[in-house]
């Protein structure tokens, strides 16, 4: 089970039932369509323009220095039977609660790639069976931070208060030092215990993964739980890799444990192996990050049983003393 902590624009976008048309494929590649609930398939498609960057690209991917400028194009095709009046805009990317790459809506403020991309027109009218190219420029600020920046260019149509969008993602790697890194934050262990004095209880380890570097990463996770000095270790079972996280993003994780001994104190350890995917789609592991925490696991049932036994012993001894005092000599 997991949840995510994301920018405030996520909740607004979901509330408006707007889904971006981007597939979350490893390597940040893919073009797709996104529909609001109950909507028919969109009657248009988008693709990258054929130019010096290539003729069959799945997405836009550039390596550029701060202050650099790029010129490219988006091709939009109308496969329907009526003309289309589409809005065209760029937007910043984020990772959704489901671990998918998405783009903020048009009314949200973009400060990264969405602010650097400038389409030649903000609306496009296309007749049935026709296609048109929308040139755009990407201007990277002089003070842009090194590393990965993600966004996209979107075409959209609003009907009946529902926006349907089709777009292509765009990744920029700004020149400078690359510093991949993940950190474990807010690590905690909660032990629920058991009323059985000699039984085992359940525990839950929770933590937040933060992409603390400047490149896009996912995390391979390992979680362990044990008593003092490594006694009574409990395996966590298989934990899925986290989704790819953009620099600065977080991903919340909750890992359950069964059959945990009430060992007075538990030690929980989380190890994250950053996974870096290159332009060819190959994934390489990087040095791991680790964090450890401790939590109380008090065997209240056993303590209660011992307390009752002590009370009974004291009562028996007191009874015997009274009997000894009143017995005849």
N, C-alpha and C positions, 0 to 999 in steps of 0.2 A: 504494500500500500504506500502511496506517496501523494504528496501535493506539491505545488510549486508556489513560489513567491515571485510575482512578476509586476511590471509597471502597471499603473492604474488604468492605462488604456486597454488592457486585456479585458477587464470586466465590462467596460463600455462596449467593446467590440462584440463580445459574446452576447451581451444583452440585446444588441441590435441584430443578432443572428447573422453576422457577416463572417464568412469564411473565405480566407484567401486561397487562391488556386495555385498552391505550391506543394509539391510532394516532398516529404522529408526523407530523402534518399541519402545514404552515406556519401560523403564527398561533396555535399551541397549541390547535387545535380538534380535536374528534373523540371519539367513543366507540366502543369496540370490544371484542372478546373475545379473551382470551389463553388458550392451551391448553398443557398439558404435552405432551411428545412422545407420540404414540400415543393421546391421549385423544379421546373423542367430544366433539361440540359441547356446550357448557354449556346446560342447559335453562332458564336464566333471563336476563333482560336488566335493564339499569338505565337510568334517564333522570333528568334534572333535574325537580324539582317545578315546577308552574305557579304562579307567585305574582307579586309586584310586580317581580321581576327579569326576568320574561318567561315565555312559555309554550312556546317551542320553542328551547331553548338546547342547543348542542352540548357545552358544558362550563360550569364555574363560573369566572367572572372578576369580580373586585371591585377597586375602588379605595377604599382605606380609610386613615385616619390612625392613627398609633400610639395604642394604647389603645382603638381602635374595636371594635365588636361587631356581628356579622352573624348573622341567623337565616335558614336556608334548609332545603331538604329534598331527599332522594333517594327516588325511586320505584323499587321492585323488583317485577318481574313474573315469576311462575312459569309457564312454558310447557310444563312436563313433565307426567307422569302420576302422579308421587308427590310427597309433601310434601318441602320443602327446609328444612334448618336451616342457615342461613348465618351466618358470622361477619361482623361489620361493624366496620371500623376505618379510620383515616386514616393516611397515611404521607407522608414526604418524597419528592421526585422526584430523579432523576439521569439522566444521559445514558449509555446503554449503549455497549459496544464497537462495536455496529453503527450507532451514531448515532441510536438511538431513545430516546424518553422512557420511563422506567420508574419504578416505585415500589419502595422498599425493602420487605422482607417484614415481617410483623407482629412477629416477634421482634427486629427491628432497632430501634435507638433513633432516634426522630425528634426533631429539635431545631428545625425550622422549622414549615412549614404543618402537617405531621403532628402536631405537638404543640399547635397552636393550634385544631385542629378537634375538637369533642367531639360525637360522635353520641349521640342520646338512648338508644340501646341498642347493646350489643355483639354481640347475636345476634338473629336474626329467623327465625321459622318461617312459611312461606307454603304454603298448600294449592294443589294443582294448579288452574290457571286463574285464580288470584287474584293480586292485587297489593297492596302495602302501601307506605306512605310512612314514611321514617325521618327525622324532623326532626334538624337538627344546628345547632350554634352555632360561630361562628368568633370567637375572642377574640384580638385582636392585642396583644402586650405593649406597654407604654409605651416600652420601650427597643428596639423593633423597628427595624432599620436601614431607611432609605429604599430604594426600588427594588423589583425583581421577586423574588417568592418563589413557589416552585412545589411542589405536592404533589398529593394526591388523596384521594378516599374510595373504599373498596374493599369489595366483598362477596366472600366466598370460601367454598369447600367443599373439605374435605380427604377424599379417599377413597384407600385403598390407599397411604397415605404420600405422595400427590401432591396438592398444593394447586392448585386451579383458581380463577382470580380474574377478576372483571369489575368495572371501576371507571370513574370519571370524574375527569379531571384538574381541578385547581383552581389558578388563578393569582391571586395577590394582588399588587397594586402599592401598596406602602406609601408614603404621602405624604412629601414631602421632596425634596431635590435629586437629580435623576437624573444619573448620571455614566457614560455608556457608554464602554467602552474595551477594547481588545485589546492584548496584548503578545506579542512573539516571544521565547521562552526556549530556551536550550540549542542554539542554532544551530551546526551543524557541517557540514563538507564532507569526505567521504572519497573519495580518488582511488585507484582500483585499478590504474591504469597499464596498460602493454602491453609485451611483450618486443620488439616491432618498433621499432627505433631511430627510424624515421620515421613510425610509426603513431600512432593516437589511442586513448585509453583511455576507461574509463567512470568516472563519479563519482556519488555519492549525497549529496544534501543532506537533512539531518534537522533537525527543530525541533519545538517544542511551542508550540501556541497556548493562551494563557491569557485567559479572560474576566476582566480586571482591573477591570471596572466593576461597576455594581449593577443592570444591566438585561440581559435575555436577548438574546444576539447570535449571529449566524453570521458567518463570515469569507469574503470573496472573496480568493483567494490568487494571488500572482504571484511566481515564483522565477526568478532569473537567475544565470548562471554565466559568468565570463569570465576572461581572463588579465590581466596587468598593464596598467594604463591603459585598461581596457575592450577590450583586443584579444581576438580569437578568441571572440566571444560564442557561447554555445550555448543554444538555446531549450529550455524545459522541457516544452513541450506543454501541453495543456489540463489544468488542475487543478480538481477539483470544489470547490465551496464546502464549508466545514465544516458539520457539523450545528449546530443551535441549541444554544448552550452556556449553562447557568445561571451566574449570577455565581460566580466562583471556580473553575469547572471548567476542565479542560485537555483538549486533543486533540493527539495526536502524529501527525506527518506525515513521510513519507519520499518524496522526489522523485528518481527516477533521471535521469541524463543520459548520452547516448551521443555518441561522437565528440568527446571532450574532448582538446584539445591539451595536451601536457606542457609547460606554460608556466612552470615553476619555481614560480610562485605563482598560486593561483586565488582569485577573489573571488566569494563567494556572497551574494546579497541577497534577502531575503524582504520582500514588501510585503503587508500585510493591510488590506483595506477592510472595516470593521465594517458589517454589514447589520442594521438595526433594523426589525422588523416591528411595525406598529401594530395596534390592535384590529380594524381593518377588513381586515387581511390585506395591506396595502400595505407594500412594503419600500423603505427609503430608505438610501442609502449615507452613511457618515459619514467624517470625515477619516481618512486612512490612517495606519497604524503601520508602521515599517520597521526592519529590523535587518540588519547586514552582518558577515560574518566572512571570514577568510582561511585558506587551507590550502596546504601544499606540494604541488606536482605535478612531482616530479623525473623527468626522462626517463632512468631508469637504463639503458635499452637503448642510448640514444645515448651516455651517459657510458662505458658498457662498450666500445662500439665505438671511441670516441676513445682510451680507455685502451689497447686492443689495438693501434690504429694507432701510438700513441706508443711502445709497446714494440717494435713492428716497426721503426720508424724508428731507435730507439736501437740495436737489434740490427744493422741494416744499417750504421749509422755505425761501430759498434765493429768489425764485420767488415772494413770497408774500411781502418780504421786498422791492424788487425793485418796485413792484406795488404800495406799500404804499408811496414810495418816489415820484413817478411821478403823483400820484392822485391829482386833484385840491382841494384847501382848500374851 
